[in-house]
Structures are given as C-alpha cells and as structure tokens.
Amino acid sequence: MRSREELAPLAVQISANTDLMTRFRKTMGCGVDERAREMIDEVRSYACTIDPEVTCVEGARLVLLLMAIVENDRT
C-alpha cells in the first residue's frame, strides 16, 4: 500500500479531470452518505484507468488528497 506522498502525483492527475472534479466538489460536504460512497468509487475507478494497481484503501487516500487539493484551491 502506497503512502499519501506516493499517491500525490496520481491525485494531481485525477484533479485534472474537470468533469470528475466538478462532481467531486458538489459531493464534498453534501451530507449524503450514499452519494459520498459513489464518489469514492468513481474516484477509485478513474484512478484505476491511470494506474490499474490502485487498491480500495489507496482510492480512499486519493479522495483525502483530492479534498486537500480542493481546499487549497479555495484559499
């Protein structure tokens, strides 16, 4: 399992997908668990198109990294 630091470049690649990130931003903080789970799955699935070795745990870590990217964009 890769560390957050090792996954950071992949998170940056994912963040370049504007359609995905638009949905991601709308989902952040929505308070709907099912929607959040679907978004996590979508992020992981997309990540697997870039790197087929991404695990479920790494997918969750990528979501956390994307949340940090979104927060940094807001400041």
BABA-733605 format. One line per field, with one value per residue: x, y, z of N, C-alpha, C in turn; residue in three letters; residue number from 1. Coordinates in pm, whole numbers. Example, Ala and Ser with C-alpha at 12.3 -4.5 7.8 and 13.67 -1.06 7.14 Angstrom:
n_xx: c(1319 1285);
n_yy: c(-569 -225);
n_zz: c(780 708);
ca_xx: c(1230 1367);
ca_yy: c(-450 -106);
ca_zz: c(780 714);
c_xx: c(1320 1290);
c_yy: c(-330 3);
c_zz: c(780 787);
resn: c(ala ser);
resi: c(1 2);
***
This chain:
n_xx: c(84 58 198 58 218 335 110 31 114 -56 -305 -296 -302 -559 -708 -704 -908 -1176 -1458 -1501 -1398 -1575 -1811 -1708 -1654 -1916 -2013 -1860 -1904 -2179 -2339 -2475 -2452 -2460 -2418 -2161 -2019 -2052 -1907 -1649 -1606 -1616 -1393 -1189 -1227 -1170 -905 -794 -795 -579 -375 -370 -314 -420 -556 -848 -814 -614 -764 -940 -753 -672 -904 -898 -668 -754 -954 -795 -664 -880 -954 -721 -735 -944 -846);
n_yy: c(-117 215 524 844 1041 907 868 1121 1242 1101 1184 1450 1415 1306 1521 1685 1611 1764 1726 1515 1636 1848 1715 1599 1821 1911 1702 1699 1746 1720 1568 1336 1009 788 911 1010 768 666 856 816 560 625 792 610 421 578 641 391 366 509 406 83 -62 48 23 -42 89 272 419 549 705 867 1017 1171 1318 1458 1611 1781 1916 2053 2216 2370 2506 2676 2862);
n_zz: c(0 -90 28 126 17 -197 -351 -418 -674 -848 -755 -836 -1112 -1136 -1048 -1267 -1427 -1523 -1531 -1349 -1118 -1084 -1012 -782 -615 -574 -427 -195 144 127 287 234 265 82 -165 -124 -96 -354 -496 -399 -502 -773 -802 -738 -942 -1168 -1110 -1140 -1414 -1482 -1324 -1287 -1057 -828 -506 -297 -50 -117 -297 -123 13 -197 -234 0 -52 -278 -160 -7 -213 -329 -112 -90 -331 -280 -106);
ca_xx: c(0 141 175 -5 320 350 -14 7 116 -177 -414 -285 -352 -704 -767 -709 -1034 -1268 -1593 -1496 -1377 -1698 -1896 -1642 -1678 -2058 -2035 -1792 -1986 -2322 -2409 -2547 -2353 -2461 -2354 -2018 -1964 -2047 -1799 -1525 -1593 -1587 -1253 -1105 -1239 -1095 -763 -752 -770 -444 -286 -454 -275 -481 -641 -960 -758 -549 -871 -984 -647 -678 -1015 -848 -575 -835 -1017 -693 -644 -996 -942 -612 -784 -1038 -774);
ca_yy: c(0 335 636 963 1109 833 882 1263 1270 1044 1275 1568 1372 1292 1655 1748 1570 1870 1673 1441 1728 1924 1627 1582 1943 1912 1595 1732 1810 1715 1503 1217 901 708 992 1013 637 658 943 745 454 686 836 491 365 663 623 262 382 566 311 -33 -122 121 -60 30 178 381 502 636 804 962 1108 1266 1408 1547 1708 1880 1997 2143 2316 2462 2590 2774 2965);
ca_zz: c(0 -105 120 67 -63 -322 -427 -451 -819 -908 -718 -923 -1243 -1125 -1033 -1399 -1491 -1478 -1506 -1223 -1007 -1063 -931 -652 -536 -537 -330 -69 246 93 397 186 269 -41 -270 -94 -131 -500 -542 -366 -602 -903 -798 -744 -1077 -1260 -1078 -1197 -1557 -1492 -1258 -1254 -930 -716 -420 -234 53 -188 -350 -13 34 -308 -204 100 -122 -363 -70 26 -334 -340 -5 -127 -441 -225 -29);
c_xx: c(89 100 104 93 339 227 -40 14 -7 -298 -413 -337 -505 -770 -775 -836 -1144 -1409 -1599 -1484 -1499 -1795 -1839 -1669 -1822 -2088 -1972 -1887 -2135 -2403 -2489 -2446 -2345 -2391 -2203 -1953 -1950 -1931 -1663 -1501 -1557 -1441 -1161 -1108 -1160 -945 -711 -732 -631 -342 -370 -423 -339 -575 -756 -909 -689 -652 -923 -879 -645 -791 -970 -752 -651 -908 -919 -666 -757 -988 -833 -653 -875 -968 -682);
c_yy: c(124 444 749 1036 1041 848 1025 1292 1215 1133 1400 1533 1362 1429 1731 1711 1664 1819 1599 1536 1817 1842 1610 1702 1951 1810 1627 1804 1805 1649 1380 1104 822 783 997 880 621 741 878 635 511 733 716 429 447 647 494 269 439 467 191 -99 -55 28 24 129 296 474 599 743 909 1063 1213 1366 1505 1651 1818 1972 2097 2252 2417 2556 2701 2887 3046);
c_zz: c(0 -6 47 -25 -198 -412 -474 -601 -892 -877 -806 -1063 -1242 -1120 -1166 -1476 -1443 -1451 -1373 -1105 -982 -978 -791 -562 -488 -428 -194 26 220 204 357 172 139 -155 -249 -130 -282 -556 -515 -470 -739 -910 -812 -884 -1179 -1236 -1139 -1348 -1582 -1438 -1212 -1120 -808 -639 -365 -130 -12 -251 -246 17 -76 -287 -103 36 -211 -278 -33 -93 -349 -234 -36 -239 -390 -151 -116);
resn: c(met arg ser arg glu glu leu ala pro leu ala val gln ile ser ala asn thr asp leu met thr arg phe arg lys thr met gly cys gly val asp glu arg ala arg glu met ile asp glu val arg ser tyr ala cys thr ile asp pro glu val thr cys val glu gly ala arg leu val leu leu leu met ala ile val glu asn asp arg thr);
resi: c(1 2 3 4 5 6 7 8 9 10 11 12 13 14 15 16 17 18 19 20 21 22 23 24 25 26 27 28 29 30 31 32 33 34 35 36 37 38 39 40 41 42 43 44 45 46 47 48 49 50 51 52 53 54 55 56 57 58 59 60 61 62 63 64 65 66 67 68 69 70 71 72 73 74 75);
***
